Amino acid sequence: PHPATLTVAMPSADECKQRGNDHFKRQEFDKAVEAYSEAIALNAEECAYWLNRSNAYRQLGRFDVAEQDAAQALKLEPRNAKAIYGRAMCLRRLLRFPEALAACDAGLQEHVDNKALQQLRQEVLHEQKLQEVKAQKEAEAKAREAERQQAAQRRKSCSSSSDSDSSDSSMEGRRRKEKQNKEIRALTEEELPFQHFSQLAEKGIWIHPNPCY
């Protein structure tokens, strides 16, 4: 007799989702992502699978892919409040504040009394303001630093010019001194008697330099 053929039933998409939920509750977020990914592979038209995987990604700090999953969930269910909130939260954590505000506003048009969206919108506005103040301070600091560097460069240029002028003046002084030294030179032995006669002549005494004349 032939042995009985064993068949292994493949889990359904909902079973994968439930397994993902169990992992999520135990904070096993990596395993939750895997389980939800299996559910999506079996049925990509179910909003809850994308939304659950987005939540798991958020717990892992992977807000970029979490935002993409939330956006996909909204394509399937555009009015889903949890998907709207989840995507706006991801945009906030990605510091994409204008988009986060737009997401909150769009959600509040559909869910006017949604306290979570109202609170999130206020937090986004506050963080956006802080970001603007920070950016302004950084710009002012850069401007001051640029001005400081320009002032230092100007002082350096002036100092170099002053040093150059001083060097030129010093060289000119040396040249004048050398010229004076050439003009006021020591008399040679042959010129000494004539110097003596010149001094006598200044006193009004004339003596011929050559006594044999």
C-alpha positions as CSV (number, residue, x, y, z in Angstrom):
1,P,0.0,0.0,0.0
2,H,1.1,3.5,-0.8
3,P,1.7,5.8,2.2
4,A,-0.8,8.5,2.7
5,T,0.1,11.7,1.0
6,L,0.3,14.5,3.5
7,T,-1.0,17.9,2.4
8,V,0.0,21.1,4.2
9,A,-2.6,23.8,4.1
10,M,-1.3,27.2,3.3
11,P,-2.3,29.9,5.8
12,S,-4.9,32.4,4.7
13,A,-4.3,36.1,4.6
14,D,-6.4,36.6,7.7
15,E,-4.4,34.0,9.5
16,C,-1.2,35.8,8.6
17,K,-2.7,39.0,9.8
18,Q,-3.6,37.4,13.1
19,R,-0.1,36.0,13.5
20,G,1.2,39.5,12.9
21,N,-1.2,40.9,15.5
22,D,0.2,38.4,18.0
23,H,3.7,39.4,17.3
24,F,2.8,43.1,17.6
25,K,1.3,42.5,21.0
26,R,4.5,40.9,22.1
27,Q,6.4,43.8,20.7
28,E,8.1,41.6,18.1
29,F,7.7,44.2,15.5
30,D,10.1,42.6,12.9
31,K,8.1,39.4,13.0
32,A,4.9,41.4,12.8
33,V,6.1,43.1,9.6
34,E,6.9,39.7,8.1
35,A,3.5,38.3,8.9
36,Y,1.7,41.3,7.6
37,S,3.8,41.2,4.4
38,E,2.6,37.6,3.9
39,A,-1.0,38.7,4.3
40,I,-0.4,41.5,1.7
41,A,1.2,39.0,-0.7
42,L,-2.0,36.9,-0.4
43,N,-4.4,39.8,-0.6
44,A,-3.1,43.3,-1.5
45,E,-6.6,44.8,-1.6
46,E,-7.2,44.7,2.1
47,C,-6.6,48.1,3.8
48,A,-6.1,46.6,7.2
49,Y,-3.0,44.6,6.2
50,W,-1.3,47.7,4.9
51,L,-2.3,49.8,7.9
52,N,-1.1,47.1,10.3
53,R,2.2,46.8,8.6
54,S,2.5,50.6,8.6
55,N,1.9,50.6,12.4
56,A,4.6,47.9,12.9
57,Y,7.1,50.0,10.8
58,R,6.3,53.0,12.9
59,Q,7.3,51.1,16.0
60,L,10.6,50.3,14.4
61,G,11.2,53.9,13.6
62,R,11.0,53.3,9.8
63,F,8.7,56.2,9.1
64,D,9.5,56.4,5.4
65,V,8.1,53.0,4.6
66,A,5.4,53.4,7.3
67,E,4.1,56.5,5.4
68,Q,4.1,54.6,2.1
69,D,2.0,51.8,3.6
70,A,-0.4,54.3,5.2
71,A,-0.7,56.0,1.8
72,Q,-1.5,52.7,0.2
73,A,-4.1,52.0,2.8
74,L,-5.7,55.4,2.0
75,K,-5.9,54.5,-1.6
76,L,-8.0,51.5,-0.7
77,E,-10.1,53.4,1.9
78,P,-9.7,57.2,1.5
79,R,-11.9,58.0,4.5
80,N,-10.2,55.6,6.9
81,A,-9.4,57.7,10.0
82,K,-6.7,55.4,11.3
83,A,-4.9,55.5,8.0
84,I,-5.2,59.3,7.8
85,Y,-3.8,59.7,11.3
86,G,-1.1,57.2,10.7
87,R,0.1,58.9,7.5
88,A,0.0,62.4,9.1
89,M,2.0,61.0,12.1
90,C,4.7,59.6,9.8
91,L,4.9,62.9,7.9
92,R,5.4,64.7,11.2
93,R,8.2,62.4,12.2
94,L,9.8,62.8,8.8
95,L,9.7,66.6,9.5
96,R,7.5,67.1,6.4
97,F,5.3,69.5,8.3
98,P,3.4,71.2,5.4
99,E,2.3,67.7,4.2
100,A,1.5,66.6,7.7
101,L,-0.8,69.7,8.1
102,A,-2.4,69.1,4.8
103,A,-3.1,65.5,5.8
104,C,-4.6,66.6,9.1
105,D,-6.8,69.2,7.5
106,A,-8.0,66.7,4.9
107,G,-8.8,64.2,7.7
108,L,-10.6,66.8,9.7
109,Q,-12.8,67.6,6.8
110,E,-14.0,64.0,6.9
111,H,-13.8,63.6,10.7
112,V,-14.5,67.0,12.2
113,D,-14.6,65.9,15.8
114,N,-11.6,63.6,15.7
115,K,-9.7,64.5,18.8
116,A,-6.5,62.6,17.8
117,L,-6.3,64.5,14.5
118,Q,-7.0,67.9,16.2
119,Q,-4.3,67.2,18.8
120,L,-1.8,66.0,16.1
121,R,-2.5,69.2,14.0
122,Q,-1.6,71.4,17.0
123,E,1.6,69.5,17.7
124,V,2.6,69.8,14.0
125,L,2.0,73.5,14.0
126,H,4.1,73.9,17.2
127,E,6.9,71.8,15.8
128,Q,6.8,73.7,12.5
129,K,7.2,77.0,14.3
130,L,10.1,75.7,16.3
131,Q,11.7,74.5,13.0
132,E,11.3,77.9,11.5
133,V,12.8,79.7,14.5
134,K,15.7,77.3,14.5
135,A,16.3,77.8,10.7
136,Q,16.2,81.6,11.2
137,K,18.7,81.4,14.1
138,E,21.0,79.2,12.0
139,A,20.8,81.6,9.1
140,E,21.6,84.6,11.3
141,A,24.5,82.7,12.8
142,K,25.9,81.9,9.4
143,A,25.5,85.6,8.4
144,R,27.4,86.7,11.5
145,E,30.1,84.2,10.8
146,A,30.4,85.3,7.2
147,E,30.7,88.9,8.3
148,R,33.3,88.0,10.9
149,Q,35.4,86.2,8.3
150,Q,35.1,89.2,5.9
151,A,36.2,91.6,8.7
152,A,39.1,89.4,9.5
153,Q,40.1,89.2,5.8
154,R,39.9,93.0,5.6
155,R,42.1,93.4,8.6
156,K,44.6,91.0,7.2
157,S,44.7,92.9,3.9
158,C,45.2,96.2,5.7
159,S,48.0,94.6,7.8
160,S,49.7,93.3,4.7
161,S,49.4,96.7,3.0
162,S,50.8,98.4,6.1
163,D,53.7,95.9,6.3
164,S,54.4,96.5,2.6
165,D,54.4,100.3,3.1
166,S,56.7,100.0,6.1
167,S,59.0,97.7,4.1
168,D,59.1,100.2,1.3
169,S,59.8,103.1,3.7
170,S,62.6,101.1,5.3
171,M,64.2,100.3,2.0
172,E,64.0,104.0,0.9
173,G,65.6,105.0,4.2
174,R,68.4,102.6,3.7
175,R,69.0,103.9,0.1
176,R,69.1,107.5,1.4
177,K,71.6,106.5,4.1
178,E,73.8,104.7,1.6
179,K,73.7,107.8,-0.6
180,Q,74.7,110.0,2.3
181,N,77.5,107.6,3.2
182,K,78.8,107.9,-0.3
183,E,78.7,111.6,-0.3
184,I,80.2,112.0,3.2
185,R,83.2,109.7,2.7
186,A,86.6,109.8,4.3
187,L,89.2,112.0,2.6
188,T,92.1,110.2,0.9
189,E,95.7,111.0,2.0
190,E,96.2,113.2,-1.1
191,E,93.1,115.2,-0.2
192,L,94.0,116.0,3.4
193,P,96.2,119.0,2.8
194,F,93.6,120.6,0.6
195,Q,91.0,120.2,3.4
196,H,93.4,122.1,5.7
197,F,93.8,124.9,3.2
198,S,90.0,125.1,2.7
199,Q,89.5,125.6,6.4
200,L,92.2,128.4,6.4
201,A,90.6,130.0,3.4
202,E,87.2,130.1,5.3
203,K,89.1,132.1,8.0
204,G,90.4,134.6,5.4
205,I,93.9,133.1,5.3
206,W,95.2,132.2,1.8
207,I,98.2,129.9,1.5
208,H,99.1,128.3,-1.8
209,P,99.1,124.6,-1.5
210,N,102.4,124.3,-3.3
211,P,105.2,126.2,-1.5
212,C,107.4,125.7,-4.5
213,Y,105.1,127.7,-6.8
